[in-house]
Amino acid sequence: MKAAASAPDSLVRELQRSFAGGLAYAAFLSLCVNLLLLTVPLFMMQVQERVIVSRSLDTLTMLLVIAIGALCLYGVIEFIRALTFQAMASIFARRLNLPALQAAVSTSLEQGSAGATQAIRDLNDIRFFIASSSIATPLEAVWSPIFLAVLFAFHPIYGLVGVISLIILLLLGVIGDVLTRRIMKEANEAGVDSVNDVGASLRHAETIEAMGMLPALARRWRGKQVAMIELLDLATRRAKFVSSLTRSTRMTMQLATYATGATLIIKNEVTVGTLMASSILVARLLAPWDSMINDWRQWVLAAAAWKRVRELLLTRSSQRQTIPTPKTEGDLVIDRAIYAAPGSEQTIIKGISFSISPGEVLGIVGPSGAGKSTLARLLVGVLKPNAGGVYLDGHSTYLWERGSFGDMVGYLPQSVSLLNGTIAENIARMRVPDPAAVLEASRTAGVHELIGRLPLGYDTNVNDGDFKLSGGQRQRIGLARALYASPRLIVLDEPNANLDAEGEQSLIRAINAARDSGAMVVLIAHRPSVMQVVDKILVLREGRIAQFGPRSAIAGMITPSGLVEIEPAKQGKPIEARPREVSA
């Protein structure tokens, strides 16, 4: 468990060390680049002071050969530096894609899909940032003292002009950041809020269209959009103003340098060759700082994205084991499980204990809000109990490594979602489909003939816009997915909610087949008709077990609505089960 807990932290530290090493190497290349950028001003100075004075074409030829060679070397090193950043971005993406996706899925269970999609966006933003030119700008700015040293070598006044120019540029950058930071933050928050609202609304497009809710939603969305656009416009105007002022100031400083050089030449304090060279050096001195001021927001956004990804990895990825566990055939034991949603003081599951053995079918009934679906999520390890635990053959279903756990478990949630892919891929849980296992699961679920009537049968793509699966079709395909590869624990949450009489009979046959194979089946349903197949019934009320026992003792209490009438005198005492071998 310690190894599992330390894995994300080790990965983060390793990536940070790798990133720091890459930056150090890129910084060394930037030093070489900056030194080679002295080629042009020094060449111009030598031409003016040596070639023109001596009228020597041989000297000009030699200087030209040296300068061209230096610039070719500059191009090679610049290319190597670009490849370095590209390699850093690739390493970052390859190492973090899977861990971040796993952590994002875990986050989406508690915070919705917005947190998961934000993590994927953050990864892409960081990768693009590392591969962009923005990351190189500070590395070039670090070596500005090289240009200042050359300017001071020409004349102290040249160096002083360079220092003053740099200070003015930095002050303008600070002013620009002060003027735009708060407004840009508010605009970004408003934009995210607006996008989330639209995304949430689009998931209910059918309801919106049917009940004419679009005009009201559009007004609300437009109001948020207008507020966001006004903030963005204000921030953009201020940023553009500071950017224009910065660029004009930079060009003014170049003129000031040229005028300073002319003055020094008149006073015979410098040679004519320093005039053009100093102007180019000042421009080169200020260029990376100017770019960094404009790109600073990209650094801030990338740092914020990395902070979110890092927190996501450290808080989510460390909660699961990473070592696969082989298939087992032991009991399912729920031991004093307690669960409350994160951030909520209301306990949904309140100290539940029971157990079922291989070959048994347990039916769970109770009124809406009793905690049945939450219990189902605890059984399949989607949620982590606040206290107590859920154990399959002594192993925690929550801590179990998810790949090997998926081989053991089949799950059909209330809301059946099929992923983008073919019917066969969905039944095979997005793995490479085993045709025999896919056919067996489909026939057991009674959906084989239904699939055969689809446009391309098992190769039909569920995200194809030419047709749309009904709720019953999705539910029966989801049942086949739950039965795929003969799992040992099958949890079905309202599996007959969208089924007709024929579909319900197929469901009953599938449950009987799973029981005959030695699987444990947990069936949550409101309709009493499907309860004829269960061996035991658990009645759940307000997160507690109200009754638990053989179907023959409890089935007569189930009303047509699926509720259970229990007289206080007849309420049984819940069975307190203990796991024989509990593995943390």
N, C-alpha and C positions, 0 to 999 in steps of 0.2 A: 504494500500500500504506500509505503514511503517513496518507493521508486515512481509510482504513478503520480503521487502528489508533487514530486519535484520535477517531473518531466517538463511541464510548461515553463516553469521558472528557468530550468536549464536551457530550454529552447530560446527563451527571450534573451537570456544572458549571452548565449552563443551568437544569436543574430546581432546583438548590440556590439559584441566584440568584432564580429565579421564586418559590420558596418563601419566601426571605428577604424579597423585596419584598412578597409577600402578607401575611406576618406583620407587617411594618412598617406596612402600611396598616391591618391589623386592630388593631394596637396603638394607632394614632391614633384609630380608632373606639372602642376601649376607653377611651381617655382621655375622649372625649366622653360615653360612657356613664356613666363614674364621676362626671364633673362633674354630669351630669343626675340622678344618683342622690342628689345632695345636696338635690334638690327637696323630698322628703318631710320630712326632719328640719328643714330651714330653714322650710318652710311651717308645721310644727307649732310651732316656736319663735316665729314671727311672730304666729301666731294667739293664743298664750298671752300674749305680751308687748304686742301692739298691739290686736288685735280685742277680746279679753276685757276689757282695761283700758279701752279707749275706747268699747266697745260699738257699734262702727261697722260696720254691715252693708255699707256701700260698700267699706270697706277689705277686709272678708272676701271680697266678690265679686271685687275686683281681684286679691287674692292667689290666689283659687281659679282665676280665668281664667289667670293666669300659670303656676300649678302644673300645671293640666291641659294647657296648651300645651307646657310643658317635658316632661311625661310622654309626650305624643303624639310629640314629637320623639325622645324616648328609645326608644319603640317602633320608629320608623322606622329609627333608626341601628342598633338591635339586629338588626333584620331584614336590613339591608344587611350587617352583620358576618357573620350566618349565611350569606347568599348568597356572601360572599367566601370563607368556608371551603369551601362547596360547590363553588365554581368552582375553588379550589385542588385539591380532591380530584379533580375531573373532569379537570383538566389533567394531574395526576399519572398518573391511570389511562390516559388516552388516549395520552400520550407514552411510557409505559413498558410497556404491555401487550405489544406485539409484540416489542420488543427483549428484554424479560424472558423471554417465551415461547421465543424463539429461543435465548437463552442457557441456559434451563432444559432444552431438548431436548438441547443439546450436553452439559450436565452429566449428564443421565440416561444418556448413552452410557457414561460412565465410572463413575458413582456409583449408578446405578439410578434408578428413578422417584421415590424418596423425596425426593431433592434437587429434582427438577423440581416436584413437587406442593407442596413447602415454599415454593418461590419464588412460586407462584401464591397460596398462602395468605398469604404475607407482603405481596404487593401488595394483596390485599383488606383485610387488617388495617390497613395504612397508610392506604388510602383511607377506610375507616370511621372511623379515628382522626381524620383531618384534618376530616372532615365532622361529627364529634361535638362535644359541648360541652366535652370534656376539654381540647381544645387551647386554648380561650379562657380557661381559669382562670388560668394564669400571667400572661397579658396583663392581666387584671384585678388580680392581686396586685401587679404592677409599679407600679400607680398608688395603692397603699395610702398613700404619703406625703401624698396629697391629704387623706385623712380624718384622718391624724395632724395635719396642719397646722391643720385646722379645730378639732380637739379642743384643740390647744395654744392656738388663738386664743380658745376659750371660757375655758380656764383651764389653766395648766401641769399641775395635778394630773390633769385629764382626759387630757391627752396622755401623762402618765407611766403612768396606768392602761392606756391603749391599748398603749404600748410593752411593758409587762410582760406583758400578755395575749398579745401577738404572740410574744414570746420563749418563753413557756410552751407555746404551741401548736406552735411550731417544734421545741422540744425533744421534745415528745410524738411529732411526726412522725418525727424522727430515731430515737427509741427504737423506734417501730413498724417502721421500715425495717430496723434492726439485728436485731430479733427475727424478721423474716419473710423477709428476702432469701435467705439460704442455703437455708432449708427450701423456699421456693417454687421456687428454681432446681432443687433436687433433685427436687421433685415434678413440675415440668414436664419434666425430662429423663426421669424414670420414665414419665410419661404418653406422651411421644413414642415411647419404646422399646416400650411396650406396644401402642400403635396400629400401629407398624411391624410388630411380630410378628404381630398379628392380620391385617393386610393381606397379609403374606407368606404366611400360612397359608391365607387364603381363595383365593389364586391356585392352590392345590393341593387344593381342596375334594374333588375326585373321588378323589384318592389317599387323603386323610384318611378319607373315608367308607368307601372300599372296604376299608381295612386296619384299621379300628377305632382310629384314632389320636386321635380327638377327646377321649376322657376324659383321656389323658395331656397333650394340648395344653391342655385346659381347666384342668387343675391348675396347669400352668406359668403360664398367663395369669392365673389367679386369684391366684396368689402375687404376681405383679408388680402386679396391680390393688390388692390389699390393701395392699402397701407404699406404693403411690402415694396411695391414699385416706388412709392414716394420716398421711402427710406433709402432704397437703392439709388434713386436719382440724386438725392441729396449727397449721399456718400460718394457717388461717382463724380458729381460736379466738384466736390472738394478735392477728391483724389486727382482729377484731371487738372484742376487749377494748380495744385502743388507740383504735379508732374511737369506741367508747362513752365512753371516758374523755375523748377530745378534745371530743366534743359536749357532755358535761356540763360540762367545763371552760369551753367557750365560753359556755354559758348562765350559769355561775357568774360569769364575767367581766362579763357584762351586768348581773347583780345587783350586783356590786361597783361598777360604774360608776354605777348608780342610787343606791346607798347613798352613794357619794362625792359625787354631785350633791346629795343631800339634806343631807349634812353641810356642803357649801359654801354651800348656801342658808341654812341655819341661821346660819352665820357671816357671812351677807350678802356673800359673795365673788363669787357669781354670781346671775343672775336665774333665775326659775322656768322660763323657756322653755328654758334649756340642759339641764334635767333629762332630758326625753324625747328631745331632739335628740341628746344625747351618748350615750344608751343605744342609739339606732338607729345612730349612727355607729360605735360600737364593734362592733356586730353586723355591720355592713357591712364594717368593716375586717377582721374575722376570717373572714368567710364564704368569700372566695376561697382563703385559706390552708387552711382546713378542707377545702374541696373538693380543693385541690391535693394535700394529704396523702393523701386517699382515692384520687385519680386518678393519683398519681405512678407507680404500677406501670404504668399504661397508657402513660405517656411512656417508661418504660424499655423496655417491650415493643416499642413503635413504633420507638424508636431502634435496638434490636437487629434488628428486621425490616428497617429501611432499610439497616443495615450489611451484612446478608446479601445484599440485593438489589443494593446498590452493588458489593460484591465479585464477585457473580455477573456483573454487566454488564461490569466492567472486566477480569475474567479470562477470560471466555468470548466475549463478543460481538466483541472486537477481533481474533479470529483468522481471520475470513473477509473476503473482498473484498465490497464492496457494489455494484460496478459490474457489471451483467450482461454476459456474454460471448456473442456470437452462436454459432450452431451451427457445428461444424467437422466435417471428415471425415478427420482425420489419424490416425496410429497411436496405440496405447496403449503406453506405455513405462514399465517399472518399473526404476528405476535405483538399484541397491545399497540397497534399502529395508531398514531395520532398525526393529523395533518391540518395545517392552516395555511392559507395562501400567503405568499410573501407580502409583507406590509399590512396584513390584515390581522386583527385581534380575534376574529371569529373562527373557531375551530370547526372544520367541516367533518373530519373523521375523528371519532372520540374513543380511543382505546379499544379498537376492534381486535378480536382474536378468534381464529378458527383455522381449520386445515381441511384439505381434500387430498385424496390419494389417486394414483394413476387408475384410469378406467372409470372415474366418477365424473358426473355432470352436476354442477351446482347452479341452481337458479337463484338470482338475486332480484328481489322485488321491493317496492316501496314507493311512497308518494314522490312527486317532483320535488327536487331540492333536498332529498334525503342524503345525497352524497354518493349515489350509485356510480355515476361516471367518474367521479374522483377516485373511488375505490378501484375501479377498473384501471385507471392510469397508475395507481400505486402498484397494482398487481403486475403490470408489464414494465415497471421500472421507469416510467416517464416522469413521475414525481418522486421526490425524496421525502420520506416521513420525517416529521419534526421529532418524533420519538417512536420507539419500537421499531419494527421492521417487517419486511416481506421477504420470505426465503423460499427458494426453490432448491430442494435437496441440500439445504443448509447454506446456500450461497445467496447473498443479498441480490435481489433482482435489480436494484438501482445501481449498485456498484459494479455489476457484471459487465465485462467488456462487451460492447454493443454488437460487434460482428458475430461472435459466437453465441451471444444471447438470442440474436435473431434466428439462429438455427433451431433454437429451442421453443420459440414462442410464435404464435399467430395471433393477430389483433385486428379486430374490425371495430373501429370507432363509430360513434353515432353519425358523424358527418364524414361520409366516405369521399376521399379525394384520390383521384387517379393522377399519376404524374405524367408529364409529357413523354410519350413513348408509345410503343405498340401494346396491344392487349397482352401478348405473350410476355413482354418485358415487365409489365405491371404485375402480372400474376407471379412471375419469377423474382419479384421484388427488385427490379432494375438490374439484376445480374444477367449473365449470359444464360438465356433460357435453356433448361433441360427439357426437350420436347416431351419425353415420357412423363416427367414429373408435372409439367404444365397440363397435359391431357388428363392425368390422374386427378389433379386438384380440381380441374374444371368439371369433370364427370362427377366427382364426389359432391361438388357444390351444385350440380344440376344446371350448369350454365354452358355446357359444351355445344348444344344445339343452338342456343341463342347466339353464341359467338360465331357459329358457322353461317348465320344469316347476315352477319355484318359485311360491309363492302369487301374487305380483304381478309375476313376471318381473323385468325390470331395475329396477322400482320397489320390489322387496322390500327391506325394511329389515333389515340384518344384526343389529341389536340387538333385533329383535322376539322376545319370549319365546315366541311360539306355535310356533316351530320352531327347529332347531339345525342349522347346516351341519356336514357331516362334515369330517374332516381333508383328505380328497381333494378335496372341493368347494372348501374354502378355498384349497387349494394351486393349483387350476386357475384360480380367480378371481384369485388373486395373480399367476399367470403372465400372465393377460390384462392386469392392471394394469402389469406390467413391460413388456409389449409395446405399451402404449397410445401412440399418436402416433409410432410408428416411431423409437424412440431409436437412437442410433448405437453405444452400448455397452450390452450386456445381460449382467448377472452373475446366474447362477442357482446358488444354494447348496442342494444336495440337492433339486432340483425334483421328483424322482420318488419321494421317501421315502414318500409316502402314496398313490401312484397304483397302480391296477391295470394290467393289460396294455393295455387300451383307452386309459387315460389316458396311459400311457407312449408309445404310438404317436402320440397327439395332441401330446405334448411334442416328439417327434422331428420331426414335421411342422412344428411351430412354429419349431424351431431352424433347420431347413432354409429356411423362408420368411424368417426374419430374416437368414440368411447371404446368400440371394439378393438381399435388398434392400440389401446392402452394410454391414450392421451387424457389429460385432465381438461375439462371444458367448463368455463365459467360463462353463464348466460344471463344477461341483464335484459329484461323485457317487461313491458306493461301488459301485453296481451296474454291472458291466461292460457290460450290455446296451445302455445308453444311449450308451456311448462309441463306438458304430459311426458316429455322426454327426459326430464331431470331426475336425479336420484335424491338430491337434497335441496332444500329451499332455505335461503337466508332472507329474513325480512329486515330491512334497514329503515330506521326512522330517526331523523335529526342527527345523523352521523353515528348512531348506536345500533347495535343488534337488538331488535325487538323479539325475534324468534329465529331459531335455527334448528333444523331437524329433518327427518325423512319427508319426502314429498307426500306420502300417505297421511302424515299427521298434520300437514299444513295446507295442502292444496285445496281442501274444502273451504278454507277461509278466504281464498282469492276471489275477489269480486270481478264482474265483467270489465271494470275499468282498470283492473290490474292492481288495485289496492288490496290490503289485507285487513280484515276485521279481526281484531284481537281483543278479547275481554281481559281486563287487568288480572283476573284470577287465573287465566290460562297462559299468561305470558311466561315463556320458558326462560330459564337462565342461560345466557350465552355460554358457549363452550370455550373454556380457556385453554388454548393449545400452546404448546411450547415446542420450538424447534429442537430437534435432537442434537444437531451439530450446527451451530451458528457460526458462519464465517463473516467477519467484518470486512 
